[in-house]
Amino acid sequence: MRNATLPAAEALDQPRADAASTRHRGLRVPETYSVRDVCERYGVCEGTVLTWIRNGSLSAFSVSRRPGAKKPRWRITQAALDAFEALRTPTPPPPRTRRKAPAGVIEFY
């Protein structure tokens, strides 16, 4: 039986060299998230995220092998998530103004 060496524990804690945020062929590849990652982040199902992508609320790009494939594999960048959150952040409603009664009008009731 061959004596196989196991990787050291320190090596397992190190990030992989081919992680999404590293350089690929000299180009900086932005960190991307899958549909499932976005589902876990916002606590929604995959259908909801795919609907956001389909109606344009969340921008994503397909990394499938063939363009126009029946089942695209979507990836979402951090910039797209930031824009999506800014779009969906609720703003407080404007303060309501009350109409003032015209001067000289007497109310009888």
Secondary structure, DSSP 8 states (H G I E B T S, - for coil): --------HHHHHS--TT-TTSEETTEE---EEEHHHHHHHHT--HHHHHHHHHHTSS--EE--SSTT-SS--EEEEHHHHHHHHHHHS-------------TT-----
